[in-house]
């Protein structure tokens, strides 16, 4: 399962090269919204191609389901899609903070995707 199934080879190849170049020295708080934007773009493309009823278990279905949740734990299937993207880019999504805590660009990107339209200042 890959985002490439929705966005096509050309776009996916650009994303892979971007991550290959940016991830090693990139800051997670900058990379996570970038990757979330890739997911948003893919979700929009999936909706245009498959509408509200994509095949269950498909990439489009995973994106549609994740678009309707508010808790990142409910969007774990997105992890598989992003793990494949990072693997194709030969880039590690795993990080360790200066305090020694493990964290992941993928987890941060999923959070950003789920909360894409949130505007805390309007609450």
VMD Tcl script that builds the backbone (N, CA, C; Angstrom):
set m [mol new atoms 369]
animate dup $m
set s [atomselect $m all]
$s set {name element resname resid chain x y z} {
  {N N UNK 1 A 0.854 -1.165 0.000}
  {CA C UNK 1 A 0.000 0.000 0.000}
  {C C UNK 1 A 0.908 1.240 0.000}
  {N N UNK 2 A 0.620 2.153 -0.905}
  {CA C UNK 2 A 1.479 3.320 -1.067}
  {C C UNK 2 A 0.669 4.531 -1.531}
  {N N UNK 3 A 1.112 5.700 -1.118}
  {CA C UNK 3 A 0.503 6.945 -1.581}
  {C C UNK 3 A 0.634 7.086 -3.091}
  {N N UNK 4 A 1.627 6.418 -3.657}
  {CA C UNK 4 A 1.873 6.461 -5.101}
  {C C UNK 4 A 0.640 6.005 -5.886}
  {N N UNK 5 A -0.169 5.122 -5.313}
  {CA C UNK 5 A -1.367 4.623 -5.982}
  {C C UNK 5 A -2.361 5.747 -6.268}
  {N N UNK 6 A -2.313 6.801 -5.481}
  {CA C UNK 6 A -3.240 7.918 -5.659}
  {C C UNK 6 A -2.577 9.069 -6.431}
  {N N UNK 7 A -1.374 9.448 -6.020}
  {CA C UNK 7 A -0.753 10.657 -6.590}
  {C C UNK 7 A 0.036 10.401 -7.859}
  {N N UNK 8 A 0.348 9.150 -8.140}
  {CA C UNK 8 A 1.105 8.817 -9.349}
  {C C UNK 8 A 2.609 8.812 -9.117}
  {N N UNK 9 A 3.304 8.218 -10.057}
  {CA C UNK 9 A 4.750 8.026 -9.962}
  {C C UNK 9 A 5.520 9.339 -9.908}
  {N N UNK 10 A 5.143 10.291 -10.745}
  {CA C UNK 10 A 5.899 11.542 -10.844}
  {C C UNK 10 A 5.880 12.309 -9.515}
  {N N UNK 11 A 4.696 12.537 -8.981}
  {CA C UNK 11 A 4.571 13.270 -7.715}
  {C C UNK 11 A 5.242 12.499 -6.589}
  {N N UNK 12 A 4.994 11.207 -6.538}
  {CA C UNK 12 A 5.573 10.386 -5.466}
  {C C UNK 12 A 7.102 10.431 -5.516}
  {N N UNK 13 A 7.660 10.371 -6.700}
  {CA C UNK 13 A 9.116 10.425 -6.839}
  {C C UNK 13 A 9.684 11.744 -6.330}
  {N N UNK 14 A 8.983 12.832 -6.595}
  {CA C UNK 14 A 9.417 14.139 -6.084}
  {C C UNK 14 A 9.390 14.127 -4.559}
  {N N UNK 15 A 8.320 13.607 -3.983}
  {CA C UNK 15 A 8.217 13.557 -2.520}
  {C C UNK 15 A 9.330 12.720 -1.912}
  {N N UNK 16 A 9.610 11.583 -2.527}
  {CA C UNK 16 A 10.673 10.699 -2.032}
  {C C UNK 16 A 12.011 11.441 -2.049}
  {N N UNK 17 A 12.299 12.121 -3.127}
  {CA C UNK 17 A 13.561 12.853 -3.219}
  {C C UNK 17 A 13.604 13.998 -2.212}
  {N N UNK 18 A 12.493 14.701 -2.040}
  {CA C UNK 18 A 12.433 15.775 -1.034}
  {C C UNK 18 A 12.775 15.234 0.351}
  {N N UNK 19 A 12.130 14.130 0.734}
  {CA C UNK 19 A 12.383 13.568 2.064}
  {C C UNK 19 A 13.810 13.042 2.182}
  {N N UNK 20 A 14.312 12.445 1.128}
  {CA C UNK 20 A 15.688 11.945 1.141}
  {C C UNK 20 A 16.662 13.085 1.462}
  {N N UNK 21 A 16.396 14.258 0.900}
  {CA C UNK 21 A 17.275 15.411 1.098}
  {C C UNK 21 A 17.008 16.138 2.419}
  {N N UNK 22 A 15.754 16.279 2.800}
  {CA C UNK 22 A 15.394 17.136 3.931}
  {C C UNK 22 A 15.424 16.463 5.297}
  {N N UNK 23 A 15.093 15.184 5.367}
  {CA C UNK 23 A 14.924 14.528 6.661}
  {C C UNK 23 A 16.208 14.438 7.487}
  {N N UNK 24 A 17.332 14.072 6.914}
  {CA C UNK 24 A 18.513 13.866 7.775}
  {C C UNK 24 A 18.875 15.064 8.658}
  {N N UNK 25 A 18.799 16.254 8.148}
  {CA C UNK 25 A 19.155 17.439 8.941}
  {C C UNK 25 A 17.931 18.277 9.304}
  {N N UNK 26 A 16.740 17.851 8.876}
  {CA C UNK 26 A 15.520 18.628 9.080}
  {C C UNK 26 A 15.007 18.570 10.504}
  {N N UNK 27 A 14.276 19.577 10.857}
  {CA C UNK 27 A 13.653 19.674 12.171}
  {C C UNK 27 A 12.241 19.109 12.085}
  {N N UNK 28 A 11.871 18.286 13.053}
  {CA C UNK 28 A 10.579 17.613 13.028}
  {C C UNK 28 A 9.420 18.600 12.961}
  {N N UNK 29 A 9.516 19.715 13.677}
  {CA C UNK 29 A 8.399 20.659 13.680}
  {C C UNK 29 A 8.218 21.333 12.320}
  {N N UNK 30 A 9.192 21.208 11.436}
  {CA C UNK 30 A 9.043 21.703 10.072}
  {C C UNK 30 A 8.682 20.578 9.103}
  {N N UNK 31 A 9.207 19.387 9.332}
  {CA C UNK 31 A 8.951 18.249 8.452}
  {C C UNK 31 A 7.537 17.695 8.612}
  {N N UNK 32 A 7.030 17.663 9.841}
  {CA C UNK 32 A 5.708 17.078 10.090}
  {C C UNK 32 A 4.603 17.787 9.299}
  {N N UNK 33 A 4.545 19.128 9.282}
  {CA C UNK 33 A 3.507 19.777 8.464}
  {C C UNK 33 A 3.706 19.539 6.959}
  {N N UNK 34 A 4.947 19.422 6.529}
  {CA C UNK 34 A 5.215 19.118 5.126}
  {C C UNK 34 A 4.623 17.762 4.752}
  {N N UNK 35 A 4.890 16.757 5.569}
  {CA C UNK 35 A 4.379 15.407 5.312}
  {C C UNK 35 A 2.853 15.385 5.462}
  {N N UNK 36 A 2.321 16.118 6.435}
  {CA C UNK 36 A 0.866 16.216 6.587}
  {C C UNK 36 A 0.242 16.839 5.343}
  {N N UNK 37 A 0.922 17.814 4.754}
  {CA C UNK 37 A 0.447 18.418 3.513}
  {C C UNK 37 A 0.418 17.406 2.378}
  {N N UNK 38 A 1.396 16.516 2.344}
  {CA C UNK 38 A 1.394 15.454 1.345}
  {C C UNK 38 A 0.161 14.569 1.538}
  {N N UNK 39 A -0.150 14.257 2.796}
  {CA C UNK 39 A -1.343 13.454 3.081}
  {C C UNK 39 A -2.621 14.197 2.682}
  {N N UNK 40 A -2.680 15.491 2.974}
  {CA C UNK 40 A -3.853 16.284 2.591}
  {C C UNK 40 A -4.038 16.278 1.073}
  {N N UNK 41 A -2.966 16.476 0.367}
  {CA C UNK 41 A -3.020 16.466 -1.097}
  {C C UNK 41 A -3.520 15.102 -1.594}
  {N N UNK 42 A -2.977 14.039 -1.024}
  {CA C UNK 42 A -3.373 12.691 -1.431}
  {C C UNK 42 A -4.835 12.436 -1.109}
  {N N UNK 43 A -5.286 12.884 0.057}
  {CA C UNK 43 A -6.697 12.714 0.432}
  {C C UNK 43 A -7.603 13.461 -0.548}
  {N N UNK 44 A -7.217 14.664 -0.937}
  {CA C UNK 44 A -8.002 15.432 -1.910}
  {C C UNK 44 A -8.051 14.715 -3.260}
  {N N UNK 45 A -6.909 14.205 -3.683}
  {CA C UNK 45 A -6.854 13.470 -4.949}
  {C C UNK 45 A -7.712 12.198 -4.873}
  {N N UNK 46 A -7.656 11.516 -3.745}
  {CA C UNK 46 A -8.434 10.287 -3.557}
  {C C UNK 46 A -9.929 10.593 -3.630}
  {N N UNK 47 A -10.332 11.681 -3.008}
  {CA C UNK 47 A -11.746 12.055 -3.043}
  {C C UNK 47 A -12.169 12.374 -4.480}
  {N N UNK 48 A -11.320 13.079 -5.211}
  {CA C UNK 48 A -11.641 13.396 -6.601}
  {C C UNK 48 A -11.761 12.139 -7.462}
  {N N UNK 49 A -10.913 11.143 -7.191}
  {CA C UNK 49 A -10.912 9.919 -7.992}
  {C C UNK 49 A -11.995 8.933 -7.581}
  {N N UNK 50 A -12.262 8.828 -6.240}
  {CA C UNK 50 A -13.117 7.751 -5.743}
  {C C UNK 50 A -14.370 8.229 -5.016}
  {N N UNK 51 A -14.502 9.523 -4.808}
  {CA C UNK 51 A -15.676 10.039 -4.117}
  {C C UNK 51 A -15.747 9.583 -2.669}
  {N N UNK 52 A -16.955 9.483 -2.175}
  {CA C UNK 52 A -17.181 9.119 -0.768}
  {C C UNK 52 A -17.098 7.626 -0.493}
  {N N UNK 53 A -17.009 6.811 -1.533}
  {CA C UNK 53 A -17.101 5.360 -1.351}
  {C C UNK 53 A -15.927 4.591 -1.926}
  {N N UNK 54 A -14.701 4.834 -1.454}
  {CA C UNK 54 A -13.582 4.039 -1.971}
  {C C UNK 54 A -13.660 2.609 -1.442}
  {N N UNK 55 A -12.998 1.712 -2.117}
  {CA C UNK 55 A -12.978 0.308 -1.685}
  {C C UNK 55 A -12.383 0.196 -0.291}
  {N N UNK 56 A -13.030 -0.599 0.550}
  {CA C UNK 56 A -12.539 -0.789 1.909}
  {C C UNK 56 A -11.132 -1.383 1.881}
  {N N UNK 57 A -10.245 -0.827 2.706}
  {CA C UNK 57 A -8.870 -1.290 2.781}
  {C C UNK 57 A -7.932 -0.624 1.785}
  {N N UNK 58 A -8.489 0.148 0.854}
  {CA C UNK 58 A -7.644 0.828 -0.135}
  {C C UNK 58 A -6.970 2.040 0.498}
  {N N UNK 59 A -5.991 2.578 -0.185}
  {CA C UNK 59 A -5.313 3.793 0.275}
  {C C UNK 59 A -6.331 4.914 0.425}
  {N N UNK 60 A -7.216 5.044 -0.552}
  {CA C UNK 60 A -8.246 6.089 -0.497}
  {C C UNK 60 A -9.125 5.919 0.733}
  {N N UNK 61 A -9.493 4.691 1.040}
  {CA C UNK 61 A -10.335 4.415 2.212}
  {C C UNK 61 A -9.608 4.781 3.502}
  {N N UNK 62 A -8.346 4.419 3.601}
  {CA C UNK 62 A -7.547 4.749 4.786}
  {C C UNK 62 A -7.513 6.263 4.985}
  {N N UNK 63 A -7.284 7.006 3.911}
  {CA C UNK 63 A -7.227 8.464 4.002}
  {C C UNK 63 A -8.579 9.063 4.376}
  {N N UNK 64 A -9.657 8.547 3.804}
  {CA C UNK 64 A -10.997 9.060 4.122}
  {C C UNK 64 A -11.347 8.807 5.590}
  {N N UNK 65 A -11.029 7.613 6.066}
  {CA C UNK 65 A -11.327 7.279 7.465}
  {C C UNK 65 A -10.511 8.163 8.405}
  {N N UNK 66 A -9.251 8.374 8.099}
  {CA C UNK 66 A -8.387 9.190 8.949}
  {C C UNK 66 A -8.819 10.655 8.940}
  {N N UNK 67 A -9.431 11.088 7.855}
  {CA C UNK 67 A -9.891 12.470 7.757}
  {C C UNK 67 A -11.043 12.756 8.707}
  {N N UNK 68 A -11.697 11.700 9.186}
  {CA C UNK 68 A -12.881 11.857 10.037}
  {C C UNK 68 A -12.628 11.594 11.512}
  {N N UNK 69 A -11.380 11.445 11.913}
  {CA C UNK 69 A -11.080 11.186 13.329}
  {C C UNK 69 A -10.419 12.415 13.952}
  {N N UNK 70 A -10.403 12.420 15.276}
  {CA C UNK 70 A -9.764 13.538 15.970}
  {C C UNK 70 A -8.621 13.064 16.866}
  {N N UNK 71 A -8.507 11.758 17.016}
  {CA C UNK 71 A -7.458 11.178 17.860}
  {C C UNK 71 A -6.474 10.436 16.955}
  {N N UNK 72 A -5.190 10.833 16.985}
  {CA C UNK 72 A -4.200 10.156 16.130}
  {C C UNK 72 A -4.166 8.633 16.289}
  {N N UNK 73 A -4.527 8.129 17.470}
  {CA C UNK 73 A -4.531 6.682 17.685}
  {C C UNK 73 A -5.553 5.987 16.787}
  {N N UNK 74 A -6.561 6.728 16.337}
  {CA C UNK 74 A -7.587 6.158 15.472}
  {C C UNK 74 A -7.171 6.172 14.002}
  {N N UNK 75 A -6.002 6.695 13.710}
  {CA C UNK 75 A -5.527 6.804 12.326}
  {C C UNK 75 A -4.227 6.038 12.123}
  {N N UNK 76 A -4.087 4.942 12.830}
  {CA C UNK 76 A -2.835 4.187 12.774}
  {C C UNK 76 A -2.517 3.638 11.387}
  {N N UNK 77 A -3.534 3.396 10.574}
  {CA C UNK 77 A -3.262 2.862 9.237}
  {C C UNK 77 A -2.472 3.850 8.385}
  {N N UNK 78 A -2.550 5.134 8.738}
  {CA C UNK 78 A -1.731 6.124 8.030}
  {C C UNK 78 A -0.245 5.860 8.249}
  {N N UNK 79 A 0.084 5.297 9.410}
  {CA C UNK 79 A 1.486 4.997 9.708}
  {C C UNK 79 A 2.101 4.101 8.645}
  {N N UNK 80 A 1.347 3.108 8.196}
  {CA C UNK 80 A 1.860 2.192 7.176}
  {C C UNK 80 A 2.189 2.940 5.885}
  {N N UNK 81 A 1.302 3.857 5.497}
  {CA C UNK 81 A 1.535 4.631 4.277}
  {C C UNK 81 A 2.781 5.493 4.407}
  {N N UNK 82 A 2.936 6.128 5.560}
  {CA C UNK 82 A 4.089 7.009 5.761}
  {C C UNK 82 A 5.371 6.227 5.974}
  {N N UNK 83 A 5.282 5.073 6.613}
  {CA C UNK 83 A 6.473 4.237 6.765}
  {C C UNK 83 A 7.003 3.835 5.392}
  {N N UNK 84 A 6.098 3.510 4.475}
  {CA C UNK 84 A 6.510 3.153 3.118}
  {C C UNK 84 A 7.166 4.349 2.425}
  {N N UNK 85 A 6.592 5.530 2.593}
  {CA C UNK 85 A 7.158 6.745 1.999}
  {C C UNK 85 A 8.573 6.998 2.519}
  {N N UNK 86 A 8.757 6.913 3.831}
  {CA C UNK 86 A 10.084 7.133 4.414}
  {C C UNK 86 A 11.057 6.026 4.008}
  {N N UNK 87 A 10.568 4.804 3.922}
  {CA C UNK 87 A 11.430 3.700 3.477}
  {C C UNK 87 A 11.889 3.927 2.044}
  {N N UNK 88 A 10.963 4.332 1.187}
  {CA C UNK 88 A 11.322 4.605 -0.204}
  {C C UNK 88 A 12.330 5.751 -0.303}
  {N N UNK 89 A 12.238 6.697 0.626}
  {CA C UNK 89 A 13.167 7.838 0.650}
  {C C UNK 89 A 14.485 7.480 1.345}
  {N N UNK 90 A 14.559 6.286 1.882}
  {CA C UNK 90 A 15.732 5.853 2.645}
  {C C UNK 90 A 16.056 6.864 3.746}
  {N N UNK 91 A 14.997 7.288 4.428}
  {CA C UNK 91 A 15.116 8.273 5.506}
  {C C UNK 91 A 14.463 7.722 6.758}
  {N N UNK 92 A 15.088 7.934 7.876}
  {CA C UNK 92 A 14.540 7.458 9.141}
  {C C UNK 92 A 13.582 8.487 9.721}
  {N N UNK 93 A 12.410 8.021 10.093}
  {CA C UNK 93 A 11.418 8.891 10.729}
  {C C UNK 93 A 11.593 8.915 12.245}
  {N N UNK 94 A 12.429 8.050 12.749}
  {CA C UNK 94 A 12.629 7.952 14.200}
  {C C UNK 94 A 13.658 8.974 14.667}
  {N N UNK 95 A 13.356 9.600 15.786}
  {CA C UNK 95 A 14.215 10.633 16.352}
  {C C UNK 95 A 14.383 10.399 17.847}
  {N N UNK 96 A 15.402 11.064 18.416}
  {CA C UNK 96 A 15.628 11.058 19.860}
  {C C UNK 96 A 15.830 12.510 20.283}
  {N N UNK 97 A 15.062 12.933 21.281}
  {CA C UNK 97 A 15.164 14.315 21.746}
  {C C UNK 97 A 16.457 14.527 22.521}
  {N N UNK 98 A 16.757 15.774 22.819}
  {CA C UNK 98 A 17.968 16.094 23.578}
  {C C UNK 98 A 17.906 15.504 24.982}
  {N N UNK 99 A 16.700 15.174 25.452}
  {CA C UNK 99 A 16.529 14.536 26.769}
  {C C UNK 99 A 16.538 13.015 26.686}
  {N N UNK 100 A 16.727 12.491 25.473}
  {CA C UNK 100 A 16.798 11.044 25.300}
  {C C UNK 100 A 15.463 10.373 25.036}
  {N N UNK 101 A 14.406 11.137 24.788}
  {CA C UNK 101 A 13.082 10.578 24.515}
  {C C UNK 101 A 12.944 10.243 23.030}
  {N N UNK 102 A 12.422 9.052 22.747}
  {CA C UNK 102 A 12.156 8.647 21.362}
  {C C UNK 102 A 10.878 9.304 20.863}
  {N N UNK 103 A 10.871 9.706 19.609}
  {CA C UNK 103 A 9.666 10.211 18.970}
  {C C UNK 103 A 9.788 9.997 17.472}
  {N N UNK 104 A 8.727 10.301 16.746}
  {CA C UNK 104 A 8.684 9.974 15.329}
  {C C UNK 104 A 8.109 11.125 14.505}
  {N N UNK 105 A 8.737 11.382 13.377}
  {CA C UNK 105 A 8.198 12.355 12.427}
  {C C UNK 105 A 6.834 11.877 11.943}
  {N N UNK 106 A 6.670 10.579 11.777}
  {CA C UNK 106 A 5.403 10.021 11.304}
  {C C UNK 106 A 4.277 10.331 12.286}
  {N N UNK 107 A 4.501 10.109 13.567}
  {CA C UNK 107 A 3.470 10.412 14.566}
  {C C UNK 107 A 3.119 11.893 14.545}
  {N N UNK 108 A 4.123 12.737 14.428}
  {CA C UNK 108 A 3.891 14.179 14.377}
  {C C UNK 108 A 3.131 14.569 13.112}
  {N N UNK 109 A 3.457 13.944 11.994}
  {CA C UNK 109 A 2.777 14.243 10.726}
  {C C UNK 109 A 1.312 13.819 10.776}
  {N N UNK 110 A 1.039 12.673 11.387}
  {CA C UNK 110 A -0.350 12.215 11.515}
  {C C UNK 110 A -1.141 13.192 12.377}
  {N N UNK 111 A -0.545 13.646 13.458}
  {CA C UNK 111 A -1.203 14.642 14.307}
  {C C UNK 111 A -1.520 15.901 13.493}
  {N N UNK 112 A -0.551 16.371 12.715}
  {CA C UNK 112 A -0.750 17.566 11.890}
  {C C UNK 112 A -1.842 17.349 10.840}
  {N N UNK 113 A -1.886 16.164 10.252}
  {CA C UNK 113 A -2.909 15.839 9.259}
  {C C UNK 113 A -4.299 15.875 9.881}
  {N N UNK 114 A -4.443 15.228 11.012}
  {CA C UNK 114 A -5.749 15.143 11.672}
  {C C UNK 114 A -6.231 16.520 12.116}
  {N N UNK 115 A -5.320 17.362 12.518}
  {CA C UNK 115 A -5.681 18.688 13.027}
  {C C UNK 115 A -5.432 19.794 11.995}
  {N N UNK 116 A -5.402 19.427 10.723}
  {CA C UNK 116 A -5.085 20.341 9.632}
  {C C UNK 116 A -5.948 21.604 9.639}
  {N N UNK 117 A -7.224 21.432 9.910}
  {CA C UNK 117 A -8.148 22.568 9.834}
  {C C UNK 117 A -8.405 23.231 11.182}
  {N N UNK 118 A -7.761 22.747 12.228}
  {CA C UNK 118 A -7.947 23.347 13.550}
  {C C UNK 118 A -7.294 24.731 13.587}
  {N N UNK 119 A -7.994 25.644 14.191}
  {CA C UNK 119 A -7.453 26.981 14.398}
  {C C UNK 119 A -7.707 27.352 15.862}
  {N N UNK 120 A -6.771 27.053 16.747}
  {CA C UNK 120 A -6.975 27.236 18.178}
  {C C UNK 120 A -7.365 28.666 18.558}
  {N N UNK 121 A -6.920 29.630 17.797}
  {CA C UNK 121 A -7.221 31.017 18.120}
  {C C UNK 121 A -8.693 31.347 17.878}
  {N N UNK 122 A -9.423 30.459 17.177}
  {CA C UNK 122 A -10.844 30.680 16.943}
  {C C UNK 122 A -11.717 29.978 17.969}
  {N N UNK 123 A -11.126 29.210 18.834}
  {CA C UNK 123 A -11.907 28.430 19.824}
  {C C UNK 123 A -12.501 29.314 20.893}
}
mol reanalyze $m
mol bondsrecalc $m
mol representation Tube
mol addrep $m
